[in-house]
C-alpha cells in the first residue's frame, strides 16, 4: 500500500512540474500535527497556489489529484516578473 501511495505521489509531482508548479509534502513527523501527511502546491518556490486553507499542507493526495486535473481552476501568469492571478477559461 505504501509503495502505491509513493508511486501516485511521484506521478502527481511530475504532473505538477509539467504545469509549472511544485508539489510540497509536509515534513512534520508528529501524527498529531495539523499538517502531518498533507500537501500544498506552490509556484515559483514561495507562491502557494493551493493547500494553505484551512491550514498549511491542508490537501490530501486525492485533493491534489483533483486540483491538477481540474479544467477551470484559477491560474496565474507572470506580468513584468510578478505573479498575477487569472481565471483560466
C-alpha positions as a LaTeX table, in Angstrom:
\begin{tabular}{lrrr}
\hline
Residue & $x$ (\AA) & $y$ (\AA) & $z$ (\AA) \\
\hline
Unk1 & 0.00 & 0.00 & 0.00 \\
Unk2 & 2.79 & 2.42 & 0.93 \\
Unk3 & 4.50 & 1.73 & $-2.41$ \\
Unk4 & 1.30 & 2.56 & $-4.35$ \\
Unk5 & 0.98 & 5.86 & $-2.47$ \\
Unk6 & 4.59 & 6.77 & $-3.28$ \\
Unk7 & 4.07 & 5.94 & $-6.97$ \\
Unk8 & 0.88 & 8.07 & $-7.04$ \\
Unk9 & 2.68 & 10.92 & $-5.28$ \\
Unk10 & 5.57 & 10.81 & $-7.77$ \\
Unk11 & 3.14 & 10.80 & $-10.68$ \\
Unk12 & 1.36 & 13.88 & $-9.29$ \\
Unk13 & 4.71 & 15.56 & $-8.63$ \\
Unk14 & 5.63 & 15.15 & $-12.33$ \\
Unk15 & 2.18 & 16.38 & $-13.43$ \\
Unk16 & 2.58 & 19.49 & $-11.28$ \\
Unk17 & 6.04 & 20.04 & $-12.73$ \\
Unk18 & 4.63 & 19.95 & $-16.27$ \\
Unk19 & 2.20 & 22.70 & $-15.27$ \\
Unk20 & 4.96 & 24.85 & $-13.81$ \\
Unk21 & 4.02 & 24.00 & $-10.23$ \\
Unk22 & 5.68 & 22.19 & $-7.33$ \\
Unk23 & 4.08 & 19.59 & $-5.08$ \\
Unk24 & 5.19 & 20.10 & $-1.47$ \\
Unk25 & 4.70 & 17.49 & 1.24 \\
Unk26 & 4.60 & 18.30 & 4.93 \\
Unk27 & 7.81 & 17.49 & 6.76 \\
Unk28 & 6.00 & 17.10 & 10.10 \\
Unk29 & 6.87 & 13.85 & 11.86 \\
Unk30 & 4.26 & 14.08 & 14.62 \\
Unk31 & 0.96 & 12.43 & 13.59 \\
Unk32 & $-0.89$ & 14.89 & 15.87 \\
Unk33 & 0.47 & 17.86 & 13.92 \\
Unk34 & $-2.05$ & 19.74 & 11.76 \\
Unk35 & $-0.15$ & 19.37 & 8.51 \\
Unk36 & 1.06 & 15.80 & 9.04 \\
Unk37 & 0.89 & 13.87 & 5.78 \\
Unk38 & $-0.63$ & 16.81 & 3.91 \\
Unk39 & 0.32 & 18.57 & 0.68 \\
Unk40 & 0.48 & 22.07 & $-0.82$ \\
Unk41 & 1.02 & 23.23 & $-4.38$ \\
Unk42 & 3.40 & 26.12 & $-4.98$ \\
Unk43 & 4.64 & 28.14 & $-7.93$ \\
Unk44 & 7.98 & 29.92 & $-8.14$ \\
Unk45 & 9.10 & 28.45 & $-4.83$ \\
Unk46 & 7.23 & 30.56 & $-2.28$ \\
Unk47 & 3.93 & 31.38 & $-4.01$ \\
Unk48 & 1.31 & 28.96 & $-2.59$ \\
Unk49 & $-1.33$ & 28.13 & $-5.18$ \\
Unk50 & $-3.38$ & 25.58 & $-3.20$ \\
Unk51 & $-3.37$ & 23.74 & 0.11 \\
Unk52 & $-2.89$ & 26.59 & 2.57 \\
Unk53 & $-6.52$ & 26.70 & 3.70 \\
Unk54 & $-7.74$ & 25.96 & 6.40 \\
Unk55 & $-4.12$ & 25.36 & 7.46 \\
Unk56 & $-0.75$ & 24.78 & 5.80 \\
Unk57 & $-0.47$ & 21.44 & 3.99 \\
Unk58 & $-4.24$ & 21.08 & 4.09 \\
Unk59 & $-4.63$ & 18.95 & 0.96 \\
Unk60 & $-4.84$ & 15.18 & 0.76 \\
Unk61 & $-3.29$ & 13.27 & $-2.13$ \\
Unk62 & $-6.79$ & 12.97 & $-3.68$ \\
Unk63 & $-7.29$ & 16.75 & $-3.37$ \\
Unk64 & $-4.01$ & 17.29 & $-5.22$ \\
Unk65 & $-5.11$ & 14.88 & $-7.95$ \\
Unk66 & $-8.43$ & 16.70 & $-8.41$ \\
Unk67 & $-6.73$ & 20.12 & $-8.41$ \\
Unk68 & $-4.22$ & 19.18 & $-11.09$ \\
Unk69 & $-6.90$ & 17.63 & $-13.32$ \\
Unk70 & $-9.46$ & 20.45 & $-12.92$ \\
Unk71 & $-10.10$ & 22.17 & $-16.28$ \\
Unk72 & $-11.29$ & 25.57 & $-14.94$ \\
Unk73 & $-9.15$ & 26.17 & $-11.90$ \\
Unk74 & $-7.70$ & 29.55 & $-11.01$ \\
Unk75 & $-4.30$ & 30.05 & $-12.56$ \\
Unk76 & $-1.60$ & 32.63 & $-12.59$ \\
Unk77 & 0.57 & 34.36 & $-15.12$ \\
Unk78 & 3.72 & 36.41 & $-14.94$ \\
Unk79 & 3.38 & 40.05 & $-15.85$ \\
Unk80 & 6.59 & 42.06 & $-15.71$ \\
Unk81 & 8.18 & 39.45 & $-13.45$ \\
Unk82 & 5.32 & 39.44 & $-10.91$ \\
Unk83 & 2.72 & 36.74 & $-10.43$ \\
Unk84 & $-0.85$ & 37.77 & $-11.22$ \\
Unk85 & $-3.95$ & 35.70 & $-10.62$ \\
Unk86 & $-6.08$ & 34.89 & $-13.63$ \\
Unk87 & $-9.04$ & 32.60 & $-14.15$ \\
Unk88 & $-8.43$ & 30.16 & $-16.98$ \\
Unk89 & $-11.33$ & 29.87 & $-19.39$ \\
\hline
\end{tabular}
